[in-house]
């Protein structure tokens, strides 16, 4: 059996050449009364309607990223409830490969969201309405369906620690 080994220098050199996917946090934010979720119209690719979210910054946790992005894009403060899911299809975003961590959140205030930053508009969508499903980008549609299953108690979600 052959053992594969690299010198310390070779080990460090290859790490500098590695290109990895970016990490994003996206919030499925339910309203205070739990009847609706926030949807935004995206300013940048992938274009369309989605849950608010964005790229993780160095030094942030996924929960901090989700809270910051929700506030920046909608003006809504929200708390984290659970992890909803992870989407990693390499071609979701035409600009780069992004791993999207969907975080289930609840709004801390009962007010209308307003589109800002990377969101052209923001609004509450009744979570149980399927009228808007065809307008959602595919990963958001899948995450919304996961949320609906959780609400119907078809699945359990992990707690964020």
URCOR-V132292 format. One record per residue. N is the residue number from 1. PSI is psi in degrees with one decimal (none if undefined). Layout:
n:N psi:PSI
n:N psi:PSI
This chain:
n:1 psi:130.7
n:2 psi:133.8
n:3 psi:129.9
n:4 psi:125.7
n:5 psi:151.6
n:6 psi:149.6
n:7 psi:162.0
n:8 psi:-41.4
n:9 psi:-44.7
n:10 psi:-37.9
n:11 psi:-44.3
n:12 psi:-37.2
n:13 psi:-44.9
n:14 psi:-30.6
n:15 psi:-32.9
n:16 psi:-20.9
n:17 psi:-7.1
n:18 psi:131.9
n:19 psi:125.1
n:20 psi:163.8
n:21 psi:157.2
n:22 psi:158.5
n:23 psi:132.9
n:24 psi:150.6
n:25 psi:132.5
n:26 psi:134.5
n:27 psi:124.8
n:28 psi:95.9
n:29 psi:114.9
n:30 psi:150.1
n:31 psi:165.2
n:32 psi:-40.6
n:33 psi:0.1
n:34 psi:20.2
n:35 psi:-17.2
n:36 psi:164.9
n:37 psi:153.9
n:38 psi:134.4
n:39 psi:141.4
n:40 psi:158.0
n:41 psi:120.6
n:42 psi:139.6
n:43 psi:-29.9
n:44 psi:161.0
n:45 psi:148.3
n:46 psi:128.1
n:47 psi:151.2
n:48 psi:-159.8
n:49 psi:140.8
n:50 psi:173.8
n:51 psi:150.8
n:52 psi:148.0
n:53 psi:-179.3
n:54 psi:-171.7
n:55 psi:140.0
n:56 psi:140.1
n:57 psi:152.5
n:58 psi:135.5
n:59 psi:-5.5
n:60 psi:151.4
n:61 psi:167.1
n:62 psi:-35.1
n:63 psi:-42.3
n:64 psi:-40.3
n:65 psi:-46.7
n:66 psi:-47.6
n:67 psi:-45.0
n:68 psi:-46.7
n:69 psi:-39.3
n:70 psi:-46.9
n:71 psi:-44.5
n:72 psi:-39.9
n:73 psi:-19.9
n:74 psi:-15.9
n:75 psi:9.7
n:76 psi:131.0
n:77 psi:137.4
n:78 psi:154.9
n:79 psi:151.9
n:80 psi:134.2
n:81 psi:-49.0
n:82 psi:168.1
n:83 psi:133.4
n:84 psi:-39.0
n:85 psi:175.8
n:86 psi:134.1
n:87 psi:128.4
n:88 psi:20.5
n:89 psi:128.0
n:90 psi:-17.2
n:91 psi:18.4
n:92 psi:-43.8
n:93 psi:122.8
n:94 psi:-14.1
n:95 psi:-34.5
n:96 psi:166.7
n:97 psi:122.3
n:98 psi:133.6
n:99 psi:118.0
n:100 psi:121.7
n:101 psi:115.6
n:102 psi:123.3
n:103 psi:127.4
n:104 psi:127.9
n:105 psi:163.3
n:106 psi:134.2
n:107 psi:141.8
n:108 psi:-3.6
n:109 psi:148.3
n:110 psi:83.8
n:111 psi:166.0
n:112 psi:133.5
n:113 psi:151.0
n:114 psi:129.2
n:115 psi:130.4
n:116 psi:171.6
n:117 psi:-113.6
n:118 psi:4.1
n:119 psi:122.9
n:120 psi:-31.7
n:121 psi:161.9
n:122 psi:143.2
n:123 psi:162.4
n:124 psi:134.9
n:125 psi:126.1
n:126 psi:125.1
n:127 psi:-27.1
n:128 psi:2.7
n:129 psi:132.9
n:130 psi:4.3
n:131 psi:-26.9
n:132 psi:-2.0
n:133 psi:-38.8
n:134 psi:-10.8
n:135 psi:-8.8
n:136 psi:144.9
n:137 psi:153.6
n:138 psi:-41.9
n:139 psi:-33.1
n:140 psi:-41.5
n:141 psi:-42.9
n:142 psi:-42.1
n:143 psi:-37.9
n:144 psi:-39.6
n:145 psi:-37.4
n:146 psi:-41.1
n:147 psi:-45.3
n:148 psi:-42.0
n:149 psi:-40.4
n:150 psi:-43.6
n:151 psi:-34.3
n:152 psi:5.3
n:153 psi:31.7
n:154 psi:-21.5
n:155 psi:155.6
n:156 psi:149.5
n:157 psi:148.5
n:158 psi:148.8
n:159 psi:144.6
n:160 psi:131.6
n:161 psi:none
